[in-house]
Amino acid sequence: MPIKQDWELSIKWNVAFFQFINRKRHPFLDAFYLKFYYLGKGYASLLFLPLFYVAGEWQAFYHLSIALLLTGFFLPTIKRIFRHKRPSKLLPDAVVLEKVYYRSFPSADAAFIVTVFTVSFFYFPPLAILLLGFLTLLICIGRLYMGVHFPIDILVGSAIGLANGLVANWLLFSV
């Protein structure tokens, strides 16, 4: 019986871009991402929620809370449906810096930080949004560098984060 290939491997640019980033090794980047990646995790909410309260008081706090709850609901559900393997399980030469145990598609870290970034547009000044955008980019590229996600995982996770930030805004102000 032939081995079924994961669909993420059949998307050539997905594999090529993953390998392009993942193979660019540097000791500084290894050390940096081993600490920095925590900002893409859900428990970084403990850092972001107070910042949003300061920026926009309770309205910003509620907006981000609702958006993160939506993200926290949809991501595990989608991961259970798709059940895609991590790059390290599909590409033997992938360099992995973070132990991961759950499924790859979509990236929860990308969804989390893009949710935060999206909601920031409603409350933060332009310079803060720019800095948060840079943080978002670093986290998303870091998921490739650390060998735990394919680009398509990050793109779909980001789209979910964007949608949840906007849906939360709609729920907060239109319903």
C-alpha positions as CSV (number, residue, x, y, z in Angstrom):
1,M,0.0,0.0,0.0
2,P,1.6,3.4,-1.0
3,I,2.2,6.0,1.6
4,K,-0.2,8.9,1.4
5,Q,1.7,12.2,1.0
6,D,0.6,15.2,3.2
7,W,-1.0,17.9,1.0
8,E,1.4,20.5,2.4
9,L,4.3,18.8,0.7
10,S,2.6,19.0,-2.7
11,I,2.6,22.8,-2.5
12,K,6.1,23.5,-3.8
13,W,6.4,27.1,-2.7
14,N,5.3,26.0,0.8
15,V,8.2,23.5,1.1
16,A,10.7,25.8,-0.6
17,F,10.0,28.8,1.6
18,F,10.0,26.7,4.7
19,Q,13.4,25.3,3.8
20,F,14.8,28.7,2.8
21,I,14.0,30.1,6.3
22,N,14.6,26.9,8.3
23,R,18.1,26.3,6.8
24,K,19.4,29.8,7.6
25,R,21.0,28.9,10.9
26,H,22.8,31.4,13.2
27,P,23.6,31.0,16.9
28,F,22.2,34.4,17.8
29,L,18.9,33.6,16.0
30,D,18.7,30.2,17.7
31,A,19.2,31.8,21.1
32,F,16.8,34.7,20.3
33,Y,13.9,32.5,19.1
34,L,14.3,30.1,22.0
35,K,13.3,33.0,24.3
36,F,11.2,35.2,21.9
37,Y,8.7,32.5,20.7
38,Y,6.9,32.8,24.1
39,L,5.3,36.0,22.9
40,G,3.3,34.1,20.3
41,K,1.7,31.8,22.9
42,G,-1.7,32.2,24.4
43,Y,-0.3,32.9,27.9
44,A,1.2,36.1,26.5
45,S,-2.4,37.4,26.9
46,L,-1.3,38.2,30.4
47,L,1.1,40.7,28.9
48,F,-1.2,42.0,26.1
49,L,-4.5,42.4,28.0
50,P,-3.2,45.0,30.5
51,L,-1.6,46.9,27.6
52,F,-4.9,47.0,25.8
53,Y,-6.6,48.2,29.0
54,V,-4.1,51.1,29.2
55,A,-4.6,51.9,25.5
56,G,-8.4,51.8,25.3
57,E,-9.7,51.0,28.8
58,W,-12.4,48.3,29.2
59,Q,-13.5,48.5,25.6
60,A,-10.1,47.5,24.3
61,F,-9.7,44.9,27.0
62,Y,-13.1,43.3,26.1
63,H,-12.4,43.6,22.4
64,L,-9.2,41.7,22.7
65,S,-10.7,39.2,25.2
66,I,-13.6,38.3,22.8
67,A,-11.2,38.0,19.8
68,L,-8.8,35.7,21.7
69,L,-11.7,33.6,22.9
70,L,-12.9,33.2,19.3
71,T,-9.3,32.3,18.3
72,G,-9.0,29.9,21.2
73,F,-12.2,28.1,20.2
74,F,-11.6,27.9,16.4
75,L,-8.0,26.9,16.3
76,P,-8.1,23.6,18.2
77,T,-11.3,22.7,16.3
78,I,-9.6,23.2,13.0
79,K,-6.5,21.4,14.1
80,R,-8.6,18.4,15.0
81,I,-10.3,18.4,11.6
82,F,-7.2,18.7,9.5
83,R,-4.6,16.6,11.6
84,H,-1.6,17.7,9.6
85,K,1.9,16.7,10.7
86,R,4.7,19.1,11.6
87,P,7.4,19.8,9.1
88,S,9.9,17.7,11.1
89,K,7.7,14.6,10.6
90,L,7.5,15.2,6.9
91,L,11.0,16.6,6.1
92,P,13.8,14.7,7.7
93,D,16.3,17.6,7.3
94,A,14.1,20.2,9.1
95,V,15.9,21.8,12.1
96,V,13.6,21.9,15.1
97,L,14.2,24.2,18.1
98,E,10.9,23.8,20.0
99,K,9.3,20.5,21.1
100,V,5.7,20.5,19.8
101,Y,3.2,17.7,20.3
102,Y,0.0,18.9,18.6
103,R,-0.9,19.2,14.9
104,S,0.6,21.8,12.6
105,F,-2.3,23.3,10.6
106,P,-3.1,26.1,11.2
107,S,-0.5,27.9,13.3
108,A,-2.0,28.9,16.7
109,D,0.9,31.2,17.4
110,A,0.3,33.1,14.2
111,A,-3.5,33.3,14.9
112,F,-2.8,34.6,18.4
113,I,-0.4,37.3,17.5
114,V,-2.4,38.4,14.4
115,T,-5.5,38.6,16.6
116,V,-3.6,40.9,18.9
117,F,-2.3,42.9,16.0
118,T,-5.7,43.3,14.4
119,V,-7.4,44.5,17.5
120,S,-4.5,47.0,18.1
121,F,-5.6,48.9,15.0
122,F,-8.7,50.1,16.8
123,Y,-6.9,51.5,19.9
124,F,-3.2,52.0,19.5
125,P,-1.3,55.0,17.9
126,P,0.5,54.4,14.6
127,L,3.9,53.9,16.1
128,A,2.7,51.2,18.5
129,I,0.9,49.5,15.6
130,L,4.1,49.5,13.6
131,L,6.0,48.0,16.5
132,L,3.4,45.4,17.0
133,G,3.4,44.6,13.3
134,F,7.2,44.0,13.5
135,L,6.7,41.7,16.5
136,T,4.0,39.8,14.6
137,L,6.3,39.4,11.6
138,L,9.1,38.2,13.8
139,I,6.9,35.6,15.5
140,C,5.5,34.3,12.2
141,I,8.9,34.0,10.6
142,G,10.2,32.4,13.9
143,R,7.7,29.6,13.5
144,L,9.5,28.7,10.2
145,Y,12.9,29.2,11.6
146,M,12.1,27.0,14.6
147,G,10.9,24.3,12.2
148,V,7.4,23.9,13.6
149,H,5.2,25.3,10.8
150,F,5.0,25.4,7.1
151,P,4.2,28.9,5.6
152,I,0.6,27.8,4.7
153,D,0.0,27.0,8.4
154,I,1.1,30.6,9.2
155,L,-0.9,32.2,6.5
156,V,-4.1,30.4,7.4
157,G,-3.5,31.0,11.2
158,S,-3.0,34.7,10.4
159,A,-6.2,34.8,8.3
160,I,-8.1,33.3,11.3
161,G,-6.5,35.8,13.7
162,L,-7.5,38.7,11.4
163,A,-11.0,37.4,11.0
164,N,-11.5,36.9,14.7
165,G,-10.2,40.4,15.5
166,L,-12.7,41.9,13.0
167,V,-15.6,39.6,14.1
168,A,-14.9,40.6,17.7
169,N,-15.2,44.3,16.7
170,W,-18.5,43.5,15.0
171,L,-19.8,41.6,18.0
172,L,-18.8,44.4,20.4
173,F,-20.3,47.3,18.4
174,S,-23.0,45.9,16.2
175,V,-24.8,43.3,18.2
